[in-house]
Amino acid sequence: MQPLASLYASHLQTLCARTDEALSATGFEALAIHAGHAPMLFLDDQPYPFKVNPHFKAWVPLLDAADCWIVYQTGKQPRLVFLQPVDYWHKPPAIPNDYWTDKFAIDVIREPAQARTCMAQLPRCAFIGEAQPEFSDWGFEAMNHAQLLERLHYARAIKTPYELQCMRFASDRGVRGHKAAEAAFRGGESEYAIHMAFVQATGLTEAALPYSNIVALNENAAVLHYQHQETTAPAQRRSFLIDAGGQFAGYASDITRTYAHAHDDFEALVEGMHRLQLKLCAQVRSGVDYADIHLAAHREIAALLRDTGVIKMSADDAVASGLSGVFFPHGVGHLLGLQVHDVSGFSINPEGRHKARPAGHPNLRLTRTLQPGFVVTIEPGLYFIDALLEAARQSAHAAQIDWQRVEYFQPYGGIRIEDNVACTAGDPENLTRDAMARIGQ
């Protein structure tokens, strides 16, 4: 395995080249990226949890770096402006010393306002970050210039070997959590206890997770972004859906699994979803339109619904009529990287020209043609959602649904199976399944 230090060196070269190209195309010569500021709660002296600007962590793997900066000028060594306050209420951060730090000139400041002197004399400098009022007279040529962001976002979809390695490590962490979470479910634990088992196994704090865990037992699995963690285990265990990931150096994994408690028809449905999900993962190849994978997911799910007696019409007719959307209302996936729902999912060129979603599929997050280096999620879902089913009862679809089968499955909530898959020049690399093989799940 190639060391992170050498992978990072090549990553930084690529990042500088992409930035140079974007700056030149938009008329700038320098870039100042603010890591972000921790805002305070209303009428309180406690801050919200800090989440670093993804543009900042593309350069350096610092996730707790409020009021730090990356300053880059074409042809010069990048600089890290690092805030290390004199503070006895909180522990000041240590000056970084890791595999990447020798590539940066590091300026240590004691107060956030001192960063201004580090921006002096920068020619035609663009700012990226959440604008603060005090930045208005710092001499930036533009704040979050739209075309500059489009170009940087477009290129970011193609992961460097360093980024792919970070995402493999993030997958390992996520899989360790999933393994512990399944064991907690089998042991009869509550949603909260399952969540805590996941957190402990990843070695990450809750604040360091890439997103808030979805830990849903029974009918709660029908809520796509279920946000609660009940502290009492249900009297009867039927099903368990967990959507949770790991993080490494600012890069995310995003993994979902669904389990049945008993050997019943729901377990067979879960197994059917695994089979079709793997077929979809195999379609992650260079030159493939991602929207076609989404439409293929609808056909596969509709065929499974037909085979298990939930619907009566053919798979093609179910997709064409919109019936499949009653059971699969979200997109099949999205780009993944520095952000869980990574940017530029619709751009077809660096200038920001967009490709629309297929008609009738408003929730798809990605329509680009896949290229080597893309990392996408493949997450088909099949749910029994009260609101959508009630609407279907009142529609022309009603006669095409076996309502007895629906009523049987409703207490189980739903199923989602999600892997993270890297597109290559050949066969896809399934980061999730490979991690499961390494970890022994």
BELCORSUL-V656337 format. One record per residue. N is the residue number from 1. RES is the residue in three letters. PSI is psi in whole degrees, 0 to 359 (* if undefined). Layout:
N/RES/PSI + N/RES/PSI
This chain:
1/MET/128 + 2/GLN/135 + 3/PRO/149 + 4/LEU/326 + 5/ALA/314 + 6/SER/323 + 7/LEU/320 + 8/TYR/321 + 9/ALA/316 + 10/SER/322 + 11/HIS/315 + 12/LEU/322 + 13/GLN/316 + 14/THR/317 + 15/LEU/318 + 16/CYS/317 + 17/ALA/316 + 18/ARG/319 + 19/THR/318 + 20/ASP/315 + 21/GLU/316 + 22/ALA/319 + 23/LEU/315 + 24/SER/318 + 25/ALA/337 + 26/THR/6 + 27/GLY/21 + 28/PHE/163 + 29/GLU/346 + 30/ALA/161 + 31/LEU/133 + 32/ALA/119 + 33/ILE/117 + 34/HIS/132 + 35/ALA/334 + 36/GLY/169 + 37/HIS/143 + 38/ALA/105 + 39/PRO/155 + 40/MET/150 + 41/LEU/149 + 42/PHE/128 + 43/LEU/38 + 44/ASP/169 + 45/ASP/23 + 46/GLN/140 + 47/PRO/157 + 48/TYR/158 + 49/PRO/135 + 50/PHE/132 + 51/LYS/121 + 52/VAL/149 + 53/ASN/125 + 54/PRO/331 + 55/HIS/328 + 56/PHE/312 + 57/LYS/352 + 58/ALA/332 + 59/TRP/317 + 60/VAL/141 + 61/PRO/59 + 62/LEU/115 + 63/LEU/342 + 64/ASP/67 + 65/ALA/48 + 66/ALA/136 + 67/ASP/23 + 68/CYS/166 + 69/TRP/150 + 70/ILE/129 + 71/VAL/122 + 72/TYR/133 + 73/GLN/134 + 74/THR/128 + 75/GLY/1 + 76/LYS/161 + 77/GLN/133 + 78/PRO/152 + 79/ARG/141 + 80/LEU/119 + 81/VAL/110 + 82/PHE/120 + 83/LEU/117 + 84/GLN/86 + 85/PRO/155 + 86/VAL/113 + 87/ASP/132 + 88/TYR/359 + 89/TRP/327 + 90/HIS/156 + 91/LYS/119 + 92/PRO/149 + 93/PRO/147 + 94/ALA/146 + 95/ILE/130 + 96/PRO/143 + 97/ASN/91 + 98/ASP/192 + 99/TYR/345 + 100/TRP/348 + 101/THR/335 + 102/ASP/352 + 103/LYS/355 + 104/PHE/145 + 105/ALA/125 + 106/ILE/119 + 107/ASP/120 + 108/VAL/129 + 109/ILE/157 + 110/ARG/339 + 111/GLU/143 + 112/PRO/323 + 113/ALA/339 + 114/GLN/344 + 115/ALA/336 + 116/ARG/321 + 117/THR/334 + 118/CYS/345 + 119/MET/352 + 120/ALA/141 + 121/GLN/11 + 122/LEU/125 + 123/PRO/134 + 124/ARG/64 + 125/CYS/130 + 126/ALA/142 + 127/PHE/138 + 128/ILE/126 + 129/GLY/186 + 130/GLU/113 + 131/ALA/135 + 132/GLN/148 + 133/PRO/324 + 134/GLU/346 + 135/PHE/353 + 136/SER/333 + 137/ASP/27 + 138/TRP/359 + 139/GLY/16 + 140/PHE/138 + 141/GLU/326 + 142/ALA/153 + 143/MET/116 + 144/ASN/54 + 145/HIS/125 + 146/ALA/314 + 147/GLN/326 + 148/LEU/315 + 149/LEU/319 + 150/GLU/316 + 151/ARG/317 + 152/LEU/319 + 153/HIS/318 + 154/TYR/315 + 155/ALA/332 + 156/ARG/341 + 157/ALA/333 + 158/ILE/109 + 159/LYS/141 + 160/THR/164 + 161/PRO/326 + 162/TYR/314 + 163/GLU/319 + 164/LEU/322 + 165/GLN/320 + 166/CYS/322 + 167/MET/331 + 168/ARG/317 + 169/PHE/321 + 170/ALA/325 + 171/SER/318 + 172/ASP/315 + 173/ARG/316 + 174/GLY/319 + 175/VAL/322 + 176/ARG/318 + 177/GLY/318 + 178/HIS/321 + 179/LYS/316 + 180/ALA/323 + 181/ALA/319 + 182/GLU/318 + 183/ALA/321 + 184/ALA/321 + 185/PHE/312 + 186/ARG/332 + 187/GLY/2 + 188/GLY/21 + 189/GLU/165 + 190/SER/170 + 191/GLU/317 + 192/TYR/315 + 193/ALA/324 + 194/ILE/316 + 195/HIS/314 + 196/MET/325 + 197/ALA/320 + 198/PHE/310 + 199/VAL/313 + 200/GLN/321 + 201/ALA/329 + 202/THR/337 + 203/GLY/13 + 204/LEU/147 + 205/THR/164 + 206/GLU/322 + 207/ALA/335 + 208/ALA/355 + 209/LEU/148 + 210/PRO/338 + 211/TYR/166 + 212/SER/129 + 213/ASN/139 + 214/ILE/111 + 215/VAL/103 + 216/ALA/123 + 217/LEU/141 + 218/ASN/228 + 219/GLU/343 + 220/ASN/339 + 221/ALA/350 + 222/ALA/354 + 223/VAL/115 + 224/LEU/314 + 225/HIS/55 + 226/TYR/126 + 227/GLN/3 + 228/HIS/167 + 229/GLN/95 + 230/GLU/138 + 231/THR/350 + 232/THR/130 + 233/ALA/144 + 234/PRO/154 + 235/ALA/327 + 236/GLN/125 + 237/ARG/127 + 238/ARG/311 + 239/SER/164 + 240/PHE/124 + 241/LEU/129 + 242/ILE/125 + 243/ASP/104 + 244/ALA/148 + 245/GLY/173 + 246/GLY/175 + 247/GLN/142 + 248/PHE/124 + 249/ALA/31 + 250/GLY/358 + 251/TYR/143 + 252/ALA/153 + 253/SER/155 + 254/ASP/99 + 255/ILE/136 + 256/THR/138 + 257/ARG/153 + 258/THR/139 + 259/TYR/146 + 260/ALA/146 + 261/HIS/325 + 262/ALA/166 + 263/HIS/86 + 264/ASP/191 + 265/ASP/330 + 266/PHE/320 + 267/GLU/319 + 268/ALA/324 + 269/LEU/319 + 270/VAL/316 + 271/GLU/323 + 272/GLY/322 + 273/MET/322 + 274/HIS/316 + 275/ARG/315 + 276/LEU/329 + 277/GLN/320 + 278/LEU/325 + 279/LYS/321 + 280/LEU/321 + 281/CYS/324 + 282/ALA/344 + 283/GLN/358 + 284/VAL/88 + 285/ARG/152 + 286/SER/134 + 287/GLY/354 + 288/VAL/135 + 289/ASP/120 + 290/TYR/329 + 291/ALA/330 + 292/ASP/326 + 293/ILE/320 + 294/HIS/314 + 295/LEU/325 + 296/ALA/324 + 297/ALA/319 + 298/HIS/318 + 299/ARG/318 + 300/GLU/317 + 301/ILE/319 + 302/ALA/320 + 303/ALA/321 + 304/LEU/319 + 305/LEU/320 + 306/ARG/315 + 307/ASP/330 + 308/THR/7 + 309/GLY/12 + 310/VAL/321 + 311/ILE/163 + 312/LYS/338 + 313/MET/168 + 314/SER/161 + 315/ALA/315 + 316/ASP/318 + 317/ASP/324 + 318/ALA/322 + 319/VAL/314 + 320/ALA/325 + 321/SER/347 + 322/GLY/359 + 323/LEU/324 + 324/SER/330 + 325/GLY/342 + 326/VAL/325 + 327/PHE/343 + 328/PHE/81 + 329/PRO/357 + 330/HIS/177 + 331/GLY/163 + 332/VAL/351 + 333/GLY/196 + 334/HIS/170 + 335/LEU/153 + 336/LEU/144 + 337/GLY/243 + 338/LEU/333 + 339/GLN/151 + 340/VAL/309 + 341/HIS/87 + 342/ASP/162 + 343/VAL/169 + 344/SER/38 + 345/GLY/343 + 346/PHE/356 + 347/SER/135 + 348/ILE/1 + 349/ASN/166 + 350/PRO/339 + 351/GLU/351 + 352/GLY/14 + 353/ARG/133 + 354/HIS/152 + 355/LYS/128 + 356/ALA/158 + 357/ARG/157 + 358/PRO/144 + 359/ALA/134 + 360/GLY/7 + 361/HIS/69 + 362/PRO/348 + 363/ASN/6 + 364/LEU/134 + 365/ARG/358 + 366/LEU/126 + 367/THR/8 + 368/ARG/158 + 369/THR/131 + 370/LEU/146 + 371/GLN/156 + 372/PRO/133 + 373/GLY/340 + 374/PHE/141 + 375/VAL/124 + 376/VAL/158 + 377/THR/147 + 378/ILE/107 + 379/GLU/68 + 380/PRO/146 + 381/GLY/155 + 382/LEU/115 + 383/TYR/159 + 384/PHE/83 + 385/ILE/121 + 386/ASP/312 + 387/ALA/318 + 388/LEU/323 + 389/LEU/322 + 390/GLU/320 + 391/ALA/321 + 392/ALA/327 + 393/ARG/331 + 394/GLN/6 + 395/SER/181 + 396/ALA/346 + 397/HIS/342 + 398/ALA/317 + 399/ALA/344 + 400/GLN/8 + 401/ILE/134 + 402/ASP/103 + 403/TRP/337 + 404/GLN/319 + 405/ARG/320 + 406/VAL/314 + 407/GLU/328 + 408/TYR/317 + 409/PHE/340 + 410/GLN/319 + 411/PRO/347 + 412/TYR/346 + 413/GLY/287 + 414/GLY/182 + 415/ILE/135 + 416/ARG/133 + 417/ILE/122 + 418/GLU/125 + 419/ASP/159 + 420/ASN/123 + 421/VAL/128 + 422/ALA/131 + 423/CYS/135 + 424/THR/184 + 425/ALA/349 + 426/GLY/237 + 427/ASP/146 + 428/PRO/153 + 429/GLU/114 + 430/ASN/98 + 431/LEU/324 + 432/THR/309 + 433/ARG/325 + 434/ASP/319 + 435/ALA/320 + 436/MET/324 + 437/ALA/320 + 438/ARG/317 + 439/ILE/339 + 440/GLY/31 + 441/GLN/*
